[in-house]
Amino acid sequence: MAQILAVGIATLDIINEVAVYPLEDSEIRAQGQRVQRGGNATNTLVVLSQLGHSCTWGGVLADAPDAAVVLDDLARYRISHAYCQRISHGRLPTSCITLSRASGSRTIVHFRDLPEYDADHFSHIPLQGFDWVHFEGRNIAQTRRMMQRVRQQAPGLPVSLEVEKPREHIETLFPLADVVLFAAPYAASRNLAPAELLATCRELAPQADLVCSLGDRGAVGLSRAAVAVTADACPPRQVVDTLGAGDTFNAGVIDSLLREQDLGEALRFACALAGGKCGQAGLHLEAVPPRAGS
């Protein structure tokens, strides 16, 4: 069991399930509704906890009634929030999500009224004892300071970076990571095929394993030894819910690398794990795919 720290956000997700995605300026009845904790970093930790790891979250939480949704879910999966920054004002970031039962696709409208987690709060986290640190690629200047602290004070501690979407100066974080996890929207923003993206980013991060998830097209990777790998998608019989699939994929990669699997096997396991998640609602794992050698 590894000790994993993830820095990023937690949100309140209000999910409306509809038969099909509505037309603009139309009115339809939701077939189901649920309210749950969301947010990329905490989603990834929930999956990693179920894979047997001890997890800690670093993020910001408002002292508001909605925070109970986040705290209760973290407690359910034994995720520590000891280094969370508590804010007396503001609201929990909220995502209003329309989930189509016909396709499993989700459309998100996000509202945020909280400051981002900063390097001053991160400086109080003792890095000794952690086996892995994962960062969302957001709040770039502050995240760079946090990653630099890890590099200076714990140079052997593995660091992963999620790059979900384009943000100004996000590329300055790449040299500070051991694993860079790109999502398809970032690749699209660069107008590059995924393999071309990884080859281009190799110049910025020669020290890192590079991965790009492609949803229902699988994933590609480029190891730090410049070995290109691919993995096919593992779609479920029926797509039920794609919300959090990318976060599940990232958890699968981190888990595999912690278990000293090679990058190709990490991608295969992550695709299978994310595919299983798409066949169910929520992130409580109904099954874990077999691993290489098991």
C-alpha positions in Angstrom: 0.0 0.0 0.0 1.4 3.4 -1.1 0.9 6.7 0.6 -0.5 9.1 -2.0 -1.1 12.9 -1.8 -3.2 14.6 -4.5 -3.6 18.4 -4.8 -6.6 19.8 -6.6 -10.3 20.5 -6.2 -13.4 18.9 -4.7 -16.8 20.0 -6.1 -20.5 19.5 -5.5 -21.9 17.7 -8.5 -25.6 18.0 -9.2 -26.3 15.3 -11.8 -29.5 15.2 -13.8 -30.1 12.0 -15.8 -32.1 12.5 -19.0 -33.2 10.1 -21.7 -31.5 12.1 -24.4 -29.6 15.4 -24.4 -32.1 18.3 -24.7 -32.4 20.8 -27.5 -31.7 24.4 -26.8 -34.6 26.3 -25.3 -36.5 23.1 -24.5 -38.0 21.7 -21.3 -37.6 18.1 -20.4 -38.1 16.0 -17.2 -35.1 14.4 -15.5 -35.4 10.7 -15.1 -33.1 10.7 -12.1 -31.1 13.1 -10.0 -28.2 12.7 -7.5 -25.9 15.0 -5.6 -22.4 13.8 -5.0 -18.8 14.9 -4.4 -16.8 15.5 -7.6 -13.5 17.1 -8.7 -10.6 15.5 -10.5 -8.1 15.1 -7.7 -10.6 13.7 -5.2 -12.1 11.4 -7.9 -8.6 10.0 -8.6 -8.0 9.5 -4.9 -11.4 7.7 -4.4 -10.3 5.1 -7.1 -6.8 4.8 -5.7 -8.2 4.2 -2.2 -10.2 1.3 -3.6 -7.1 -0.1 -5.3 -5.5 -0.4 -1.8 -3.6 2.8 -1.3 -3.7 5.3 1.6 -4.7 8.7 0.3 -4.6 12.3 1.4 -6.2 15.3 -0.3 -4.8 18.9 -0.4 -7.4 21.4 -1.5 -9.8 24.2 -0.4 -13.1 23.6 1.4 -15.7 26.2 2.3 -17.2 26.1 5.8 -20.7 25.7 4.3 -23.4 23.0 4.6 -22.6 21.6 1.2 -19.1 20.7 2.5 -20.7 17.7 4.3 -21.2 16.0 1.0 -17.4 16.1 0.3 -16.4 15.3 3.9 -18.8 12.3 4.1 -17.5 10.9 0.8 -13.9 11.3 1.7 -14.6 9.6 5.0 -16.3 6.7 3.2 -13.1 6.0 1.3 -10.8 6.7 4.2 -9.2 9.8 2.5 -7.5 12.2 4.8 -8.2 16.0 4.5 -5.8 16.9 7.3 -4.0 19.4 5.1 -7.1 20.9 3.5 -7.4 24.7 3.6 -10.7 25.7 5.3 -12.4 29.0 4.2 -15.1 30.7 6.3 -16.7 32.4 3.3 -17.6 31.4 -0.3 -19.3 28.4 -1.7 -18.2 24.9 -2.7 -17.4 24.8 -6.4 -20.6 23.4 -8.1 -21.0 21.5 -11.3 -24.4 21.1 -12.8 -24.2 18.0 -15.0 -26.6 16.7 -17.6 -26.1 13.0 -18.2 -27.6 11.4 -21.3 -28.8 7.9 -20.7 -28.8 7.3 -24.5 -25.1 7.9 -24.9 -23.6 8.1 -21.4 -22.1 11.5 -22.4 -22.1 14.4 -19.9 -22.3 18.1 -20.2 -21.0 20.2 -17.4 -21.7 23.8 -16.3 -19.2 24.7 -13.5 -19.4 27.6 -11.0 -16.6 28.4 -8.6 -16.4 31.0 -5.8 -13.4 29.8 -3.8 -9.7 30.7 -4.0 -7.3 28.0 -5.3 -5.1 26.0 -3.0 -1.8 27.8 -2.7 1.9 27.0 -2.1 1.9 28.5 1.4 -0.6 25.9 2.6 1.2 23.2 0.7 4.4 24.1 2.5 2.9 22.8 5.8 2.5 19.3 4.4 5.4 17.0 5.5 6.5 15.2 2.3 8.4 12.4 4.1 6.2 9.3 4.3 4.5 9.9 0.9 5.2 7.6 -2.0 3.6 9.6 -4.7 2.3 13.2 -5.2 -0.3 14.0 -7.9 -1.2 17.5 -9.1 -4.0 18.9 -11.2 -2.6 21.2 -13.8 -4.4 24.3 -12.6 -3.5 27.5 -10.7 -0.2 27.4 -12.6 2.0 29.8 -10.7 1.1 28.3 -7.3 1.3 24.7 -8.6 4.8 25.4 -10.0 5.9 26.5 -6.5 4.5 23.4 -5.0 6.1 21.1 -7.5 9.4 22.9 -7.1 9.3 22.3 -3.4 8.8 18.6 -4.0 11.8 18.6 -6.3 14.0 20.5 -3.8 13.0 18.8 -0.6 12.1 15.3 -1.8 13.9 14.8 -5.2 13.2 11.0 -5.3 9.4 11.4 -4.7 7.5 10.6 -7.9 5.2 13.4 -9.1 2.4 13.1 -11.6 0.7 16.0 -13.4 -2.8 15.9 -14.9 -3.1 18.2 -18.0 -6.8 18.2 -18.8 -7.2 21.4 -20.8 -5.1 24.2 -22.1 -4.1 26.9 -19.5 -1.7 29.7 -19.9 1.9 28.7 -19.0 0.9 25.1 -18.1 3.8 23.8 -20.1 6.2 25.3 -17.5 5.1 22.5 -15.2 6.1 19.6 -17.5 9.8 19.6 -16.5 8.9 19.1 -12.9 6.9 15.9 -13.3 7.8 12.3 -13.6 4.5 11.4 -15.3 2.4 13.8 -17.4 -1.2 12.6 -18.0 -2.7 14.5 -20.9 -6.4 14.4 -21.8 -7.8 14.5 -25.3 -9.0 18.1 -25.0 -5.4 19.3 -24.5 -4.2 17.4 -27.5 -7.0 18.9 -29.6 -6.1 22.4 -28.4 -2.6 21.9 -29.8 -3.9 20.7 -33.2 -1.7 17.6 -33.0 -2.4 13.9 -33.2 -1.8 12.4 -29.8 1.5 10.7 -30.8 2.7 13.9 -32.2 1.8 15.7 -29.0 3.8 13.4 -26.9 6.8 13.6 -29.2 6.6 17.4 -29.1 6.3 17.5 -25.3 9.2 15.1 -25.0 11.5 18.2 -25.5 9.9 19.9 -22.5 9.9 16.8 -20.3 12.7 14.4 -21.3 12.6 13.0 -17.8 9.0 11.9 -17.8 6.7 9.2 -18.9 4.1 10.8 -21.1 0.5 9.5 -21.5 -2.5 10.7 -23.5 -5.9 9.2 -22.8 -8.3 9.2 -25.8 -11.5 8.0 -24.3 -13.2 5.4 -26.5 -10.1 5.3 -28.7 -7.8 4.0 -26.0 -4.5 5.6 -25.0 -1.0 6.3 -26.2 2.2 6.7 -24.2 5.8 7.6 -24.6 8.2 6.3 -21.9 11.1 8.2 -20.6 13.2 5.8 -22.6 11.4 7.0 -25.7 9.5 3.8 -26.2 6.0 4.4 -27.8 3.2 2.3 -26.4 -0.6 2.1 -27.1 -3.6 0.5 -25.5 -7.1 -0.2 -26.9 -10.2 1.0 -25.2 -12.2 -1.5 -23.2 -15.8 -0.3 -23.7 -18.6 -1.7 -21.5 -21.6 -3.5 -23.0 -23.6 -0.4 -22.4 -22.2 3.1 -21.6 -24.0 4.3 -18.5 -21.9 7.2 -17.1 -18.6 8.7 -18.4 -18.3 11.2 -15.6 -15.0 10.7 -13.9 -13.7 8.2 -16.5 -10.5 10.3 -17.1 -9.9 10.5 -13.4 -10.3 6.7 -13.1 -7.9 6.3 -16.0 -5.3 8.4 -14.2 -5.7 6.4 -11.1 -5.1 3.2 -13.0 -1.8 4.6 -14.5 -0.6 5.7 -11.1 -1.5 2.5 -9.4 0.3 0.4 -12.1 3.5 2.5 -12.0 3.5 2.2 -8.2 3.4 -1.6 -8.6 6.4 -1.3 -11.0 4.5 -2.3 -14.1 5.8 -1.0 -17.4 4.1 1.9 -19.2 2.4 -0.4 -21.7 0.8 -2.4 -19.0 -0.1 0.7 -17.0 -2.1 1.9 -20.1 -3.8 -1.4 -20.6 -4.9 -1.6 -17.0 -6.0 2.0 -16.9 -8.1 1.6 -20.1 -9.8 -1.5 -18.6 -10.5 0.3 -15.3 -11.9 3.3 -17.0 -14.0 1.2 -19.4 -15.5 -0.6 -16.4 -16.3 2.7 -14.8 -18.2 3.9 -17.9 -20.5 0.9 -17.5 -21.7 1.9 -14.1 -22.9 5.0 -12.3 -20.4 6.6 -9.9 -16.9 5.7 -8.8 -17.5 2.8 -6.4 -15.7 0.0 -8.3 -17.8 -3.0 -9.1 -14.8 -4.9 -10.3 -11.0 -4.5 -10.7 -9.5 -5.7 -14.0 -6.8 -8.4 -13.8 -3.3 -7.2 -13.8 -0.3 -8.6 -15.8 1.1 -11.7 -14.2 -2.0 -12.2 -12.0 
